[in-house]
Structure formats: C-alpha cells, structure tokens
Amino acid sequence: MPLPLDREFTETTGPFLQHLRNLGRPDVHDIETRRNWASAIATGFMRKPLPHGMEHFVHHAPTSTGDFRVPIHHYRMRPAPGGPESDSGKKDPAVVHLHGGGFISLSAQEMEQLLVMNVSGSGVQMLSIDYRLAPEHPYPTAVEDGWAGLQWVYSHAEELSIDKHRIGIMGESAGGCIAAGLALLARDRGLSPPLAKQILVYPMLDDRTADHHAGELVFWTPDDNITGWTAYLGKDVRTDRVSPYAAPARADSVEGLPSIYMDVGQLDMFVQEDTEYALRFVKAGIPVEFHVYPGLPHGFEGLAPLSSCTQRAYEHRWRAIQEI
C-alpha cells in the first residue's frame, strides 16, 4: 500500500499542496521554473528583522582562481556587555553551513530565517557559504567554493573567537551533499584540526537514485532529481566518472570521518540513500544519530514550518548542534 502523508502535515499544507498540483510539474531540465518555485516556497522563511541581540556579518573568502570571492553569511548572538560571554579569551563552537536548492537554486540570503532559527534555537553561531549554482557553475565549483569558505573560517577563527576544535559542518538537501563532500575533502586533504561533526538534513547524496518507494512525493520528484544532478554533473551523471566529493554515496570508505547526525522524511526520495549512508557509519564504528520521520516529504519544514513534526525535527537538530 502507498505510504500516506502525515495527517497534521496534510491539514497544515492542504491548500498549498493543491495549488502545486494545479500548477503541474515542470519538464525535466526546466531550471528556471524550479528556481521560481524554490524562491516561492522560501517565502515561508521571508526576511524579517533580526531577533534582539543577534548579529549578521558578510565575510568574503578568496577562491583559488582569484576571480571570485565567496560570500559567507555569519549569524551569531551578540555577547552581553560585561557578561562571561564577552571574555575576549573565550572560544565558541561554530557551524559552517551550505544551503539547499538542488544545486540550481536558492541562496544563503533566502535561507536567512532558517539560519536565524538555528542560531536562536541552539545558541551556536552559523557561517553559511553562498556557493555558486549550477548549471552556470557545475561541479566542482560548489565544493571548491565550500572549501574556500571552510579554510577562511579556520584561518580567521582566532579573530572570530571560534574554537577550531569545535567546528561542525551542516547542510540541507543539495547543501547536505556539499557538506558531506566537504567532510570527505577535509579528511583527504588533512584539515587540522578535523571537523567536529556533520549535520546532514535529508541530504542528496547519490546521482544514481531513482524513485524506489510507493508514496506521494510532494516535493522533489525523480524529474527534479535528474534536473539537479544533470545541471551539476553534466554528461558525467550516473557514470563511473563521478567523484565521491560530488556524490558522497560513492565514497569508497567513511573511515576517518567525523560523527554524523542525519534526518529525513520517509516520503522523501532520498530516504533509502540516506539510510544506506548512515548504516556505513554504524558499521565503521563512527557515532551516528539518524531520524526517519514517517509521513513526511522532502523539505517538510519549509512547507509546514509551524507543525509539531517540524518542531520535533528542529529540537533534534538544535541538540545535535549544541553537542559540538
């Protein structure tokens, strides 16, 4: 039998889901329509004034080619004057973040409210790398932009009062793929000290994935997946030429990687590849926390931000961030 959508999710999103059905699905490789859809859904995270006591900075990291500087959106709580947090010698944990969007859409700015919520909920600062998008900038641009941003954070940790031993990496969807790829890259390039943790939210890990379960894929379908991966990898998609830094499910080994937190909805087409990736960490003896939410599709928190299922997911993620 097909798996049903979560009842509360359906009740919360009913009118919007019907609107999506009435619009019809865009054709394979129709990137512009998908960009417009992603931006429309991101209005659920519309920019609002920052909460009292929160700061926002934009840093810029140089790239290896020298023709582009990667923006890094930095959100943190302002230390209370005279309080223990204002001690100039105190070093704090941080999360380097990569936003979702199927490799082809969205930006750190469009995801500002998500970043604000994560900082407010966890108390941990976040630095979101605004990598360049495919197909205008195919692989390896996003990963190398991420690497440039990660190196910038490490090299400026002292002036930002960041503890380099407590830096985690996080991403949602395609951002989860880039984050996982950066964890592999950091291991293989000998980043020191190593990353403290990976926090991957329904990550998009395998270009070979096709729909493999019965249920309603509300958002991010096989056609969307083909479009995103093809924009990112071009003619290499689904061939043996694909690097594990592009599609981390292809990694030969997860040995030496940091501990991992993952969550995914059971009606997300990534549930199987995410489960298989998490199991590799279990077998390698690396600490794992993995949540599968029944009845929930890809991007469920953006579609139903006020639902109890979304609040539970956020609580798990914030605790995972705090454990850094």
N, C-alpha and C positions, 0 to 999 in steps of 0.2 A: 504494500500500500504506500502511496506517496506520503512523505512526511509533512505534517501540517505546520503552518506558521504558528508561532506563539500567539495565544489569544489576545493578550494585552497589547502586543506589538500590532496585531491586525486592527484592533479597536482604535489604537492611537494613530495609526498611519492610514486608515481606510481611505479617506478622500484623496490623499496624495497618491496612494498606490493605484487607485482607479484612474487618476489623472495620467500616471505613467503608462498604464495600459492603453488609454485612449490615444496617447501620443504615438504609440507604436515604437518598435525598436529601430534604431539607426542601422544602416547597412554595415557590413564588415568593412573596416578601414575608413569609415566616416569619422575622422578625428574631430572635425570642427563641431559637429553635433554633440559628440560626447564631451567635449570641453565645455560647451554651453550647459549641458545637463549637470556636469560636476559643479560648475560655478553656481547654478541654481540651487542645487542641494546644499552647497556650502553656505547658502544664506541662513541656514539654521545656526551657523556659527558667525553671524554678522558681527562686524567690528563694533565694539562698544567702548566706552571709556574704561581705561584700566582700573581694576579694583584699587582701593586706597592702599598705599604702601607698596605697590608693585611698580617696577621699573622696566623699561624697554629700551634696549640699545640695538643698533645695527652695526656690526663689525664687517670687515671685508677681508677675505683670505686670498692671497695671490695664488694663481694656478701655475702649473709647470710651463705652460706655453706663454704666459705673461700677457696674453691679450684679454684676460677676463679676471675679475676679482669676484669671488663667490660671496654673496651676502649671507650673513649669519645673524638671525634674529634672536636676540638674547633677552629672556624674561626671568626676573628674579624679584624676590621680596626685598624691599629696602631695609637695611638694618635699623633697629630702633636706636635713636641717639642715646649714647651713654650705656646702652644695654650690653650684655655679654656678646651679642652677635656683632657689635661694632668693633670688637677687638681686631686690630689690624693683622695680628698674627694668626687668626683663626682661618683654617681652610675648610671649605664646604664641598660636599659632593655635587655633581652636575650630570646632566643627561644631554648627550648630543643627539639631535632628533632629525629624522628625514620624513617629510610629509608624504601622504598617499596621493593617488591620482592616476594609477595605471601607466605610469611613466610618461603620460602625454598631457596631463592637466594639473590644475591647482598650483598653489604656491604657499610658502610659509605665511605670508600675509593673510591669505584667505583662510588659513587654519589658525588664525590668532586666538580665537576663543577656545579652541581645543588646547592650545599651549597654555593659555591663562588658567584654564580649569585644572590642568595637570600640575601647574606650579602651585596654585591655591590649595589643591587637594592634598598634594604630597609635601609641600614646603621645600621642594628641591628645584633649583634653577634649571632652565632648559635653554639650549642653544640650537635653534633649528636652521639647518643648512638649506638654502634656497637654490638647489641644484638646477641645472639647465634641463629642459624637457626634450624628449623625442617627439616626432622623428627629425626635427631640426637638428637635434644633438643626440645621435644614437649612442649606444654603448661603445666605449667605456666612459663617456663624458660624465654621467651622473655619479658613477662610482669614484672617478678621479676628482670630481668636484667635492664629493663627500670626504675623500681622503685629504684634500687640501684643507677643508674646513676642520677636520679632526686634528690634523697636525697644527693648525693655527691655535685651536683651543689648548692643546698640550703646551705649545711654546709660549702662550700667554697666560698659563694657569696661575703663575705667581702673582701677576698684577691683578688678576681677577679673583684672587683668594680661593682658587679651586684646588682641591686635593687631587693630584693626578692619579692617586691610587684608588680613587672612588669616582671614576668617570664611567658611566654606562652609555649604551647606545640603544636607540629606540626608533621604531618606525611603524607605520600602519600601511597595510596592503603593499603597493609597489615600494613605498618607503621602508616597509619591513624587509623587502627583498634587498634593497640597497644597504640597509643597516646590517643584515646578515652577511652580505657580500663584504662589507667593510670589516666585520669581525674576522672573516677568513683572511682578508688582506692584511689586517693588523697582526694576526698570528704569523702569517707567512713573511711579512716584512719586518718582524721583530719589534713592533711598537712596544716601548718601555716607559713606564710600567704598562702591563697589558690592560685591556679593557676589563672593567669590573663585572659587567653584566650585560646581557642582551634582553631587551623587552620588545617582543615582536607581536604586533596586533594583526590578526588574520593575514599573515604575510603571504605574498605572491612569490613562490619560491621555485616553480618549475615550469619552463616554457612548453613542456610536453603534455601538460594537463589538459584533459578534455572532461566534459561533464560525465560524472560517473555515479550519480545517485538520483533517486526519484524524489522530487520535491519542487517547490516553487522558488526559482532563483529570481528574487525580487530585483536584485541589483547586481551587476557584474555577471554576465552570461558568457557562454562559450564564444560567441561572436565578439564580445567586448575583450575577452582574453586574447583571442587571435589578433585583434586590432592592436592592443597594447604591446604584446610581445613582438609582433612583426615591426611595429614602429621602433622598438628598442633594439632589436637584433637584426632586422633586415632579412636577407636571404639565409642567414645562418640559423634562424629559428628552427627548432626541432631537428637539428643536425648534430653530429658529434664535434662540431667546431665551437659549440657554445661553452664559454668559460664558467667555472663554478662561481667566480666573482660576479657574473651576470645572473646566473640561476643557481643559487646555493644548494638546491636539492641535488645538483650534480657533483658536489664535493666528494672526493674520494674518502675523506675522513673528517670527523668532527673533533678528533683528539686535539687537546690543547686550546679549545675554545672556552670562553667564559660561560658561567651558568646562564640559564635561559628561562625566561618567562614567556609563555605564549597563550593567546586565547583566540577562539574562532567560533562562529556560529555553525550549527550542524547543517543549516541550509545554505552555507557558503560553499561555492565550488572548490575552495581551497582546503576544505576540511580534511580530505584524505592526504594531500601532500604535506599539510602542517602536522598531522598526526604521525606520519611516517618520519618526518624530520625530528620531531620531539622524541620519538622512540629511539632514534640513533643516539641521542644524548643519554637516554636512560641506559642503553647498552654500553655506552662509553664510560659510565660512572660519573657523569657530569650532572650537578644539581639541576633539576627540571621542575618547573611548575607549569601545568598545562590545563586549560579550561576549555571545554566544549559546551556551548550554550544551545540546548535543544530549541528548535523552532525559530531560530534567528538567522537572518541572511547576512550577506556581506554589507559592511557599513551600517550595521543596525543602529549604532548610537547617533549617527548623523541623521537617520530617518526618524528616530524616536528618542530624542535627547532627554526627555523627562520621564521615560518609563522606568519601572522598578528594575527591569532586566539591565538597562543601561547603567543605572546607579550601582548595581551589584558589580558590573564589569569595571566601572571606574574605581570602585573601592579596592578591587583586587589589583588593578594596575597601580594605583597610588601606593598601596602597601609594598608592591614589588619595587617601585621606585625608591621608597623610603629605606628599603633593605640594602640599597647601595651604600 
